[in-house]
């Protein structure tokens, strides 16, 4: 019985970690896209990278 409870807890923890990692990956992709878009928009406007600072 204890082994079954331990297995259920392990499954819940692994499900939670997998869910969190999936959302962190999606967030990282969104941030990378925003960075790339802002980089190219800055280059298209004729500004240098120093204009950000």
N, CA, C and O atoms as a Tripos MOL2 file, in Angstrom:
@<TRIPOS>MOLECULE
protein
  212   211    53     0     0
PROTEIN
NO_CHARGES

@<TRIPOS>ATOM
      1 N           0.8290   -1.1900    0.0000 N.3       1 UNK1
      2 CA          0.0000    0.0000    0.0000 C.3       1 UNK1
      3 C           0.8740    1.2550    0.0000 C.2       1 UNK1
      4 O           0.5870    2.2220   -0.7050 O.2       1 UNK1
      5 N           1.9450    1.2270    0.7990 N.am      2 UNK2
      6 CA          2.8410    2.3790    0.8690 C.3       2 UNK2
      7 C           3.5280    2.6050   -0.4710 C.2       2 UNK2
      8 O           3.7260    3.7460   -0.8910 O.2       2 UNK2
      9 N           3.8880    1.5190   -1.1360 N.am      3 UNK3
     10 CA          4.5260    1.6360   -2.4450 C.3       3 UNK3
     11 C           3.5760    2.2530   -3.4710 C.2       3 UNK3
     12 O           4.0060    3.0340   -4.3190 O.2       3 UNK3
     13 N           2.3030    1.9120   -3.4000 N.am      4 UNK4
     14 CA          1.3140    2.4660   -4.3120 C.3       4 UNK4
     15 C           1.1350    3.9670   -4.0820 C.2       4 UNK4
     16 O           1.0230    4.7290   -5.0420 O.2       4 UNK4
     17 N           1.1080    4.3910   -2.8340 N.am      5 UNK5
     18 CA          0.9900    5.8120   -2.5010 C.3       5 UNK5
     19 C           2.2380    6.5590   -2.9650 C.2       5 UNK5
     20 O           2.1440    7.6610   -3.5040 O.2       5 UNK5
     21 N           3.3960    5.9590   -2.7550 N.am      6 UNK6
     22 CA          4.6390    6.5730   -3.1960 C.3       6 UNK6
     23 C           4.6800    6.7090   -4.7120 C.2       6 UNK6
     24 O           5.1450    7.7220   -5.2330 O.2       6 UNK6
     25 N           4.2020    5.7090   -5.4090 N.am      7 UNK7
     26 CA          4.1470    5.7530   -6.8650 C.3       7 UNK7
     27 C           3.1820    6.8420   -7.3420 C.2       7 UNK7
     28 O           3.4730    7.5500   -8.3070 O.2       7 UNK7
     29 N           2.0450    6.9750   -6.6760 N.am      8 UNK8
     30 CA          1.0770    8.0110   -7.0380 C.3       8 UNK8
     31 C           1.6640    9.4050   -6.7950 C.2       8 UNK8
     32 O           1.4890   10.2990   -7.6230 O.2       8 UNK8
     33 N           2.3530    9.5970   -5.6740 N.am      9 UNK9
     34 CA          2.9860   10.8850   -5.3950 C.3       9 UNK9
     35 C           4.0670   11.2030   -6.4210 C.2       9 UNK9
     36 O           4.1850   12.3470   -6.8600 O.2       9 UNK9
     37 N           4.8470   10.2170   -6.8020 N.am     10 UNK10
     38 CA          5.8780   10.4070   -7.8110 C.3      10 UNK10
     39 C           5.2570   10.8030   -9.1530 C.2      10 UNK10
     40 O           5.7770   11.6750   -9.8490 O.2      10 UNK10
     41 N           4.1580   10.1670   -9.5080 N.am     11 UNK11
     42 CA          3.4780   10.4980  -10.7630 C.3      11 UNK11
     43 C           2.9550   11.9300  -10.7330 C.2      11 UNK11
     44 O           3.0460   12.6390  -11.7350 O.2      11 UNK11
     45 N           2.4110   12.3610   -9.6070 N.am     12 UNK12
     46 CA          1.8890   13.7310   -9.4820 C.3      12 UNK12
     47 C           3.0270   14.7400   -9.5890 C.2      12 UNK12
     48 O           2.8980   15.7570  -10.2710 O.2      12 UNK12
     49 N           4.1380   14.4610   -8.9180 N.am     13 UNK13
     50 CA          5.2820   15.3760   -8.9690 C.3      13 UNK13
     51 C           5.8470   15.4580  -10.3820 C.2      13 UNK13
     52 O           6.1320   16.5510  -10.8710 O.2      13 UNK13
     53 N           6.0110   14.3280  -11.0320 N.am     14 UNK14
     54 CA          6.5510   14.3360  -12.3880 C.3      14 UNK14
     55 C           5.6020   15.0220  -13.3660 C.2      14 UNK14
     56 O           6.0560   15.6880  -14.2970 O.2      14 UNK14
     57 N           4.3130   14.8730  -13.1760 N.am     15 UNK15
     58 CA          3.3430   15.5700  -14.0220 C.3      15 UNK15
     59 C           3.4610   17.0740  -13.8310 C.2      15 UNK15
     60 O           3.4350   17.8280  -14.8040 O.2      15 UNK15
     61 N           3.5920   17.5140  -12.5840 N.am     16 UNK16
     62 CA          3.7320   18.9400  -12.2960 C.3      16 UNK16
     63 C           5.0090   19.5180  -12.8770 C.2      16 UNK16
     64 O           4.9960   20.6170  -13.4310 O.2      16 UNK16
     65 N           6.1100   18.7910  -12.7570 N.am     17 UNK17
     66 CA          7.3850   19.2590  -13.3070 C.3      17 UNK17
     67 C           7.3120   19.3170  -14.8310 C.2      17 UNK17
     68 O           7.7890   20.2740  -15.4400 O.2      17 UNK17
     69 N           6.7290   18.3170  -15.4350 N.am     18 UNK18
     70 CA          6.5810   18.3170  -16.8890 C.3      18 UNK18
     71 C           5.7140   19.4590  -17.3740 C.2      18 UNK18
     72 O           6.0060   20.0620  -18.4060 O.2      18 UNK18
     73 N           4.6560   19.7640  -16.6500 N.am     19 UNK19
     74 CA          3.7810   20.8810  -17.0060 C.3      19 UNK19
     75 C           4.5280   22.1950  -16.8820 C.2      19 UNK19
     76 O           4.4170   23.0570  -17.7540 O.2      19 UNK19
     77 N           5.2950   22.3610  -15.8000 N.am     20 UNK20
     78 CA          6.0370   23.5970  -15.5840 C.3      20 UNK20
     79 C           7.1250   23.7700  -16.6360 C.2      20 UNK20
     80 O           7.3230   24.8740  -17.1430 O.2      20 UNK20
     81 N           7.8280   22.7000  -16.9680 N.am     21 UNK21
     82 CA          8.8990   22.7910  -17.9600 C.3      21 UNK21
     83 C           8.3220   23.1230  -19.3290 C.2      21 UNK21
     84 O           8.9280   23.8770  -20.0910 O.2      21 UNK21
     85 N           7.1610   22.5690  -19.6470 N.am     22 UNK22
     86 CA          6.5300   22.8720  -20.9310 C.3      22 UNK22
     87 C           6.2060   24.3530  -21.0200 C.2      22 UNK22
     88 O           6.4780   24.9750  -22.0460 O.2      22 UNK22
     89 N           5.6370   24.9310  -19.9800 N.am     23 UNK23
     90 CA          5.2890   26.3490  -19.9990 C.3      23 UNK23
     91 C           6.5310   27.2270  -19.9800 C.2      23 UNK23
     92 O           6.5350   28.2920  -20.5960 O.2      23 UNK23
     93 N           7.5990   26.7990  -19.2790 N.am     24 UNK24
     94 CA          8.8430   27.5610  -19.3000 C.3      24 UNK24
     95 C           9.4630   27.5460  -20.6890 C.2      24 UNK24
     96 O          10.0330   28.5440  -21.1280 O.2      24 UNK24
     97 N           9.3530   26.4090  -21.3840 N.am     25 UNK25
     98 CA          9.8670   26.3250  -22.7460 C.3      25 UNK25
     99 C           9.0790   27.2530  -23.6710 C.2      25 UNK25
    100 O           9.6680   27.9480  -24.4990 O.2      25 UNK25
    101 N           7.7560   27.2680  -23.5340 N.am     26 UNK26
    102 CA          6.9280   28.1480  -24.3630 C.3      26 UNK26
    103 C           7.2650   29.6080  -24.0770 C.2      26 UNK26
    104 O           7.3460   30.4160  -25.0020 O.2      26 UNK26
    105 N           7.4630   29.9530  -22.8020 N.am     27 UNK27
    106 CA          7.8280   31.3140  -22.4330 C.3      27 UNK27
    107 C           9.1910   31.6910  -23.0160 C.2      27 UNK27
    108 O           9.3730   32.8150  -23.4820 O.2      27 UNK27
    109 N          10.1450   30.7660  -22.9940 N.am     28 UNK28
    110 CA         11.4620   31.0330  -23.5630 C.3      28 UNK28
    111 C          11.3770   31.2660  -25.0690 C.2      28 UNK28
    112 O          12.0820   32.1260  -25.5970 O.2      28 UNK28
    113 N          10.5350   30.5210  -25.7620 N.am     29 UNK29
    114 CA         10.3620   30.7120  -27.2030 C.3      29 UNK29
    115 C           9.7610   32.0860  -27.4860 C.2      29 UNK29
    116 O          10.1880   32.7630  -28.4210 O.2      29 UNK29
    117 N           8.7810   32.5050  -26.6970 N.am     30 UNK30
    118 CA          8.1560   33.8140  -26.8880 C.3      30 UNK30
    119 C           9.1730   34.9280  -26.6650 C.2      30 UNK30
    120 O           9.2330   35.8810  -27.4430 O.2      30 UNK30
    121 N           9.9740   34.8130  -25.6060 N.am     31 UNK31
    122 CA         10.9860   35.8310  -25.3270 C.3      31 UNK31
    123 C          12.0200   35.8820  -26.4500 C.2      31 UNK31
    124 O          12.4510   36.9640  -26.8480 O.2      31 UNK31
    125 N          12.4230   34.7140  -26.9650 N.am     32 UNK32
    126 CA         13.3860   34.6830  -28.0610 C.3      32 UNK32
    127 C          12.8070   35.3340  -29.3170 C.2      32 UNK32
    128 O          13.5160   36.0540  -30.0200 O.2      32 UNK32
    129 N          11.5340   35.0900  -29.6040 N.am     33 UNK33
    130 CA         10.9010   35.7110  -30.7670 C.3      33 UNK33
    131 C          10.8310   37.2250  -30.6210 C.2      33 UNK33
    132 O          11.0830   37.9520  -31.5820 O.2      33 UNK33
    133 N          10.4930   37.7030  -29.4340 N.am     34 UNK34
    134 CA         10.4420   39.1460  -29.1950 C.3      34 UNK34
    135 C          11.8330   39.7550  -29.3730 C.2      34 UNK34
    136 O          11.9670   40.8350  -29.9480 O.2      34 UNK34
    137 N          12.8730   39.0660  -28.8820 N.am     35 UNK35
    138 CA         14.2380   39.5580  -29.0380 C.3      35 UNK35
    139 C          14.6260   39.6480  -30.5100 C.2      35 UNK35
    140 O          15.1750   40.6590  -30.9460 O.2      35 UNK35
    141 N          14.3430   38.5980  -31.2750 N.am     36 UNK36
    142 CA         14.7080   38.5820  -32.6920 C.3      36 UNK36
    143 C          13.9390   39.6580  -33.4510 C.2      36 UNK36
    144 O          14.5130   40.3530  -34.2890 O.2      36 UNK36
    145 N          12.6620   39.8000  -33.1690 N.am     37 UNK37
    146 CA         11.8590   40.8220  -33.8490 C.3      37 UNK37
    147 C          12.3690   42.2180  -33.5100 C.2      37 UNK37
    148 O          12.4990   43.0580  -34.4010 O.2      37 UNK37
    149 N          12.6570   42.4770  -32.2460 N.am     38 UNK38
    150 CA         13.1550   43.8020  -31.8720 C.3      38 UNK38
    151 C          14.5370   44.0590  -32.4550 C.2      38 UNK38
    152 O          14.8580   45.1940  -32.8080 O.2      38 UNK38
    153 N          15.3580   43.0210  -32.5600 N.am     39 UNK39
    154 CA         16.6870   43.1790  -33.1560 C.3      39 UNK39
    155 C          16.5720   43.5860  -34.6130 C.2      39 UNK39
    156 O          17.2590   44.5070  -35.0540 O.2      39 UNK39
    157 N          15.7050   42.9070  -35.3720 N.am     40 UNK40
    158 CA         15.5650   43.2310  -36.7880 C.3      40 UNK40
    159 C          14.8160   44.5330  -37.0070 C.2      40 UNK40
    160 O          15.0890   45.2320  -37.9830 O.2      40 UNK40
    161 N          13.8950   44.8790  -36.1440 N.am     41 UNK41
    162 CA         13.2010   46.1560  -36.2840 C.3      41 UNK41
    163 C          14.1590   47.3120  -36.0140 C.2      41 UNK41
    164 O          14.0640   48.3570  -36.6580 O.2      41 UNK41
    165 N          15.0600   47.1380  -35.0900 N.am     42 UNK42
    166 CA         16.0600   48.1660  -34.8250 C.3      42 UNK42
    167 C          17.0190   48.3110  -35.9880 C.2      42 UNK42
    168 O          17.4150   49.4260  -36.3280 O.2      42 UNK42
    169 N          17.4030   47.1930  -36.6080 N.am     43 UNK43
    170 CA         18.3040   47.2400  -37.7480 C.3      43 UNK43
    171 C          17.6060   47.8250  -38.9750 C.2      43 UNK43
    172 O          18.2440   48.5020  -39.7810 O.2      43 UNK43
    173 N          16.3180   47.5740  -39.1260 N.am     44 UNK44
    174 CA         15.5840   48.0810  -40.2790 C.3      44 UNK44
    175 C          15.3690   49.5890  -40.1700 C.2      44 UNK44
    176 O          15.2390   50.2690  -41.1880 O.2      44 UNK44
    177 N          15.3320   50.1160  -38.9500 N.am     45 UNK45
    178 CA         15.1330   51.5470  -38.7660 C.3      45 UNK45
    179 C          16.3990   52.3540  -38.9620 C.2      45 UNK45
    180 O          16.3570   53.5830  -38.9030 O.2      45 UNK45
    181 N          17.5180   51.7010  -39.1940 N.am     46 UNK46
    182 CA         18.7590   52.3990  -39.4140 C.3      46 UNK46
    183 C          19.4640   52.7880  -38.1230 C.2      46 UNK46
    184 O          20.4680   53.4980  -38.1650 O.2      46 UNK46
    185 N          18.9680   52.3470  -36.9930 N.am     47 UNK47
    186 CA         19.6020   52.6640  -35.7200 C.3      47 UNK47
    187 C          20.6790   51.6440  -35.4210 C.2      47 UNK47
    188 O          20.6310   50.5130  -35.9060 O.2      47 UNK47
    189 N          21.6400   52.0450  -34.6270 N.am     48 UNK48
    190 CA         22.6600   51.1050  -34.2090 C.3      48 UNK48
    191 C          22.2390   50.4510  -32.9130 C.2      48 UNK48
    192 O          21.2650   50.8680  -32.2870 O.2      48 UNK48
    193 N          22.9720   49.4240  -32.5060 N.am     49 UNK49
    194 CA         22.6420   48.7520  -31.2440 C.3      49 UNK49
    195 C          22.9020   49.6610  -30.0750 C.2      49 UNK49
    196 O          22.3010   49.4860  -29.0160 O.2      49 UNK49
    197 N          23.7910   50.6390  -30.2350 N.am     50 UNK50
    198 CA         24.0930   51.5640  -29.1480 C.3      50 UNK50
    199 C          22.9260   52.4760  -28.8210 C.2      50 UNK50
    200 O          22.9140   53.1090  -27.7650 O.2      50 UNK50
    201 N          21.9420   52.5540  -29.7120 N.am     51 UNK51
    202 CA         20.7850   53.4140  -29.4610 C.3      51 UNK51
    203 C          19.9300   52.8840  -28.3200 C.2      51 UNK51
    204 O          19.1480   53.6340  -27.7370 O.2      51 UNK51
    205 N          20.0650   51.6140  -27.9960 N.am     52 UNK52
    206 CA         19.2750   51.0500  -26.9050 C.3      52 UNK52
    207 C          19.8020   51.4970  -25.5500 C.2      52 UNK52
    208 O          19.0530   51.5420  -24.5740 O.2      52 UNK52
    209 N          21.0870   51.8280  -25.4860 N.am     53 UNK53
    210 CA         21.7050   52.1150  -24.1940 C.3      53 UNK53
    211 C          21.6360   53.5820  -23.8710 C.2      53 UNK53
    212 O          22.1110   54.0040  -22.8170 O.2      53 UNK53
@<TRIPOS>BOND
     1     1     2 1
     2     2     3 1
     3     3     4 2
     4     3     5 am
     5     5     6 1
     6     6     7 1
     7     7     8 2
     8     7     9 am
     9     9    10 1
    10    10    11 1
    11    11    12 2
    12    11    13 am
    13    13    14 1
    14    14    15 1
    15    15    16 2
    16    15    17 am
    17    17    18 1
    18    18    19 1
    19    19    20 2
    20    19    21 am
    21    21    22 1
    22    22    23 1
    23    23    24 2
    24    23    25 am
    25    25    26 1
    26    26    27 1
    27    27    28 2
    28    27    29 am
    29    29    30 1
    30    30    31 1
    31    31    32 2
    32    31    33 am
    33    33    34 1
    34    34    35 1
    35    35    36 2
    36    35    37 am
    37    37    38 1
    38    38    39 1
    39    39    40 2
    40    39    41 am
    41    41    42 1
    42    42    43 1
    43    43    44 2
    44    43    45 am
    45    45    46 1
    46    46    47 1
    47    47    48 2
    48    47    49 am
    49    49    50 1
    50    50    51 1
    51    51    52 2
    52    51    53 am
    53    53    54 1
    54    54    55 1
    55    55    56 2
    56    55    57 am
    57    57    58 1
    58    58    59 1
    59    59    60 2
    60    59    61 am
    61    61    62 1
    62    62    63 1
    63    63    64 2
    64    63    65 am
    65    65    66 1
    66    66    67 1
    67    67    68 2
    68    67    69 am
    69    69    70 1
    70    70    71 1
    71    71    72 2
    72    71    73 am
    73    73    74 1
    74    74    75 1
    75    75    76 2
    76    75    77 am
    77    77    78 1
    78    78    79 1
    79    79    80 2
    80    79    81 am
    81    81    82 1
    82    82    83 1
    83    83    84 2
    84    83    85 am
    85    85    86 1
    86    86    87 1
    87    87    88 2
    88    87    89 am
    89    89    90 1
    90    90    91 1
    91    91    92 2
    92    91    93 am
    93    93    94 1
    94    94    95 1
    95    95    96 2
    96    95    97 am
    97    97    98 1
    98    98    99 1
    99    99   100 2
   100    99   101 am
   101   101   102 1
   102   102   103 1
   103   103   104 2
   104   103   105 am
   105   105   106 1
   106   106   107 1
   107   107   108 2
   108   107   109 am
   109   109   110 1
   110   110   111 1
   111   111   112 2
   112   111   113 am
   113   113   114 1
   114   114   115 1
   115   115   116 2
   116   115   117 am
   117   117   118 1
   118   118   119 1
   119   119   120 2
   120   119   121 am
   121   121   122 1
   122   122   123 1
   123   123   124 2
   124   123   125 am
   125   125   126 1
   126   126   127 1
   127   127   128 2
   128   127   129 am
   129   129   130 1
   130   130   131 1
   131   131   132 2
   132   131   133 am
   133   133   134 1
   134   134   135 1
   135   135   136 2
   136   135   137 am
   137   137   138 1
   138   138   139 1
   139   139   140 2
   140   139   141 am
   141   141   142 1
   142   142   143 1
   143   143   144 2
   144   143   145 am
   145   145   146 1
   146   146   147 1
   147   147   148 2
   148   147   149 am
   149   149   150 1
   150   150   151 1
   151   151   152 2
   152   151   153 am
   153   153   154 1
   154   154   155 1
   155   155   156 2
   156   155   157 am
   157   157   158 1
   158   158   159 1
   159   159   160 2
   160   159   161 am
   161   161   162 1
   162   162   163 1
   163   163   164 2
   164   163   165 am
   165   165   166 1
   166   166   167 1
   167   167   168 2
   168   167   169 am
   169   169   170 1
   170   170   171 1
   171   171   172 2
   172   171   173 am
   173   173   174 1
   174   174   175 1
   175   175   176 2
   176   175   177 am
   177   177   178 1
   178   178   179 1
   179   179   180 2
   180   179   181 am
   181   181   182 1
   182   182   183 1
   183   183   184 2
   184   183   185 am
   185   185   186 1
   186   186   187 1
   187   187   188 2
   188   187   189 am
   189   189   190 1
   190   190   191 1
   191   191   192 2
   192   191   193 am
   193   193   194 1
   194   194   195 1
   195   195   196 2
   196   195   197 am
   197   197   198 1
   198   198   199 1
   199   199   200 2
   200   199   201 am
   201   201   202 1
   202   202   203 1
   203   203   204 2
   204   203   205 am
   205   205   206 1
   206   206   207 1
   207   207   208 2
   208   207   209 am
   209   209   210 1
   210   210   211 1
   211   211   212 2
@<TRIPOS>SUBSTRUCTURE
     1 UNK1         2 RESIDUE 1 A UNK
     2 UNK2         6 RESIDUE 1 A UNK
     3 UNK3        10 RESIDUE 1 A UNK
     4 UNK4        14 RESIDUE 1 A UNK
     5 UNK5        18 RESIDUE 1 A UNK
     6 UNK6        22 RESIDUE 1 A UNK
     7 UNK7        26 RESIDUE 1 A UNK
     8 UNK8        30 RESIDUE 1 A UNK
     9 UNK9        34 RESIDUE 1 A UNK
    10 UNK10       38 RESIDUE 1 A UNK
    11 UNK11       42 RESIDUE 1 A UNK
    12 UNK12       46 RESIDUE 1 A UNK
    13 UNK13       50 RESIDUE 1 A UNK
    14 UNK14       54 RESIDUE 1 A UNK
    15 UNK15       58 RESIDUE 1 A UNK
    16 UNK16       62 RESIDUE 1 A UNK
    17 UNK17       66 RESIDUE 1 A UNK
    18 UNK18       70 RESIDUE 1 A UNK
    19 UNK19       74 RESIDUE 1 A UNK
    20 UNK20       78 RESIDUE 1 A UNK
    21 UNK21       82 RESIDUE 1 A UNK
    22 UNK22       86 RESIDUE 1 A UNK
    23 UNK23       90 RESIDUE 1 A UNK
    24 UNK24       94 RESIDUE 1 A UNK
    25 UNK25       98 RESIDUE 1 A UNK
    26 UNK26      102 RESIDUE 1 A UNK
    27 UNK27      106 RESIDUE 1 A UNK
    28 UNK28      110 RESIDUE 1 A UNK
    29 UNK29      114 RESIDUE 1 A UNK
    30 UNK30      118 RESIDUE 1 A UNK
    31 UNK31      122 RESIDUE 1 A UNK
    32 UNK32      126 RESIDUE 1 A UNK
    33 UNK33      130 RESIDUE 1 A UNK
    34 UNK34      134 RESIDUE 1 A UNK
    35 UNK35      138 RESIDUE 1 A UNK
    36 UNK36      142 RESIDUE 1 A UNK
    37 UNK37      146 RESIDUE 1 A UNK
    38 UNK38      150 RESIDUE 1 A UNK
    39 UNK39      154 RESIDUE 1 A UNK
    40 UNK40      158 RESIDUE 1 A UNK
    41 UNK41      162 RESIDUE 1 A UNK
    42 UNK42      166 RESIDUE 1 A UNK
    43 UNK43      170 RESIDUE 1 A UNK
    44 UNK44      174 RESIDUE 1 A UNK
    45 UNK45      178 RESIDUE 1 A UNK
    46 UNK46      182 RESIDUE 1 A UNK
    47 UNK47      186 RESIDUE 1 A UNK
    48 UNK48      190 RESIDUE 1 A UNK
    49 UNK49      194 RESIDUE 1 A UNK
    50 UNK50      198 RESIDUE 1 A UNK
    51 UNK51      202 RESIDUE 1 A UNK
    52 UNK52      206 RESIDUE 1 A UNK
    53 UNK53      210 RESIDUE 1 A UNK
